[in-house]
Amino acid sequence: QVRLVESGGGEVQPGGSLRLSCTASGINFRLYTMTWYRQAPGKERELVARISSGGATDYADSVKGRFTISRNNAYNTVPLQMNSLEPEDTGVYYCNVNHTNGAFWGRGTQVTVSS
């Protein structure tokens, strides 16, 4: 059974930092691209960052230079380091994997950037 669990969300002031993490189980983790998405209130879910099985990364233009995605194949985790946070970064952040058996999502973790 594929399971993705996000953690690390919270409330932070503009300019602050948060570190999210996604822990995966039930998959051969090292073989799959892992992706972080977010959904702001009233908006569609959007891709934030992804990392391939080989470690290649891709970011939304809005987070380039501020967010860093990585992976730890020993612990099946995908950290997302978020710096210089802005109110526009507020939303629920989801972890995703497009597995052989379909797309799987975590339940999400809330990030709120507010003064």
C-alpha positions as CSV (number, residue, x, y, z in Angstrom):
1,Q,0.0,0.0,0.0
2,V,1.4,3.3,-1.1
3,R,1.4,6.0,1.6
4,L,2.7,9.5,1.6
5,V,2.8,11.6,4.8
6,E,3.7,15.3,4.9
7,S,5.0,17.1,7.9
8,G,6.6,20.4,8.9
9,G,3.9,22.9,8.0
10,G,3.0,25.9,10.3
11,E,2.6,29.6,10.5
12,V,5.5,31.9,9.8
13,Q,6.0,35.6,9.1
14,P,7.0,36.9,5.7
15,G,10.7,36.4,5.1
16,G,10.8,33.4,7.3
17,S,11.6,29.8,6.6
18,L,10.0,26.4,6.9
19,R,11.1,22.9,6.1
20,L,8.5,20.4,4.9
21,S,9.1,16.7,4.6
22,C,7.3,13.9,2.8
23,T,7.8,10.3,4.0
24,A,6.9,7.6,1.5
25,S,6.2,3.9,2.1
26,G,4.9,1.0,0.0
27,I,7.0,1.9,-3.0
28,N,10.5,1.3,-4.3
29,F,11.2,4.9,-3.5
30,R,14.5,5.4,-5.3
31,L,12.8,4.6,-8.7
32,Y,10.3,7.4,-8.7
33,T,10.1,11.1,-9.3
34,M,8.6,12.8,-6.3
35,T,6.7,16.1,-6.5
36,W,5.5,18.8,-4.1
37,Y,2.3,20.6,-5.1
38,R,0.3,23.3,-3.2
39,Q,-3.2,24.7,-3.3
40,A,-4.1,28.1,-2.1
41,P,-7.6,29.0,-1.1
42,G,-9.8,29.4,-4.1
43,K,-7.1,28.4,-6.5
44,E,-6.1,25.2,-8.4
45,R,-3.4,22.9,-7.2
46,E,-0.1,23.8,-8.7
47,L,3.3,22.2,-9.0
48,V,5.9,23.6,-6.7
49,A,9.0,21.4,-7.2
50,R,9.9,17.9,-8.2
51,I,12.9,15.7,-8.1
52,S,13.6,12.8,-10.4
53,S,15.0,9.4,-9.4
54,G,18.4,10.6,-10.6
55,G,18.2,13.8,-8.5
56,A,17.3,16.3,-11.3
57,T,15.1,19.1,-10.0
58,D,12.5,21.4,-11.4
59,Y,10.7,24.4,-9.8
60,A,7.8,26.7,-10.4
61,D,9.1,30.1,-11.5
62,S,7.5,31.6,-8.4
63,V,9.7,29.7,-6.0
64,K,13.0,29.5,-7.9
65,G,15.9,30.7,-5.8
66,R,13.8,30.4,-2.6
67,F,12.8,26.7,-2.3
68,T,15.0,23.7,-2.5
69,I,13.8,20.1,-3.0
70,S,16.0,17.1,-2.2
71,R,15.6,13.4,-1.5
72,N,17.0,10.9,0.9
73,N,16.7,7.4,-0.6
74,A,17.9,5.8,2.7
75,Y,14.9,7.1,4.6
76,N,12.4,7.5,1.7
77,T,12.0,11.2,2.4
78,V,11.6,14.3,0.3
79,P,12.4,17.5,2.1
80,L,11.3,20.9,0.8
81,Q,13.3,23.8,2.3
82,M,11.4,27.0,1.9
83,N,13.1,30.3,2.5
84,S,12.1,34.0,2.1
85,L,8.5,33.0,2.4
86,E,5.8,35.3,1.1
87,P,2.1,35.6,1.8
88,E,1.5,34.1,-1.7
89,D,3.1,30.9,-0.5
90,T,0.2,30.2,1.8
91,G,-1.6,27.0,1.1
92,V,-1.8,23.3,1.7
93,Y,1.3,21.5,0.5
94,Y,0.9,18.0,-0.9
95,C,3.4,15.3,-1.8
96,N,2.8,13.3,-4.9
97,V,4.1,10.2,-6.7
98,N,3.0,8.9,-10.1
99,H,3.4,5.2,-9.3
100,T,3.0,2.3,-11.7
101,N,-0.4,1.7,-10.1
102,G,-1.6,5.3,-10.4
103,A,-1.1,8.7,-8.8
104,F,-0.9,8.9,-5.0
105,W,-1.2,11.9,-2.8
106,G,-0.6,12.7,0.9
107,R,-3.2,14.5,3.0
108,G,-1.2,17.7,2.9
109,T,0.3,20.1,5.4
110,Q,-0.8,23.7,5.9
111,V,1.6,26.5,5.4
112,T,0.5,30.0,6.4
113,V,2.6,33.1,5.8
114,S,1.2,36.1,7.6
115,S,2.3,39.1,9.6
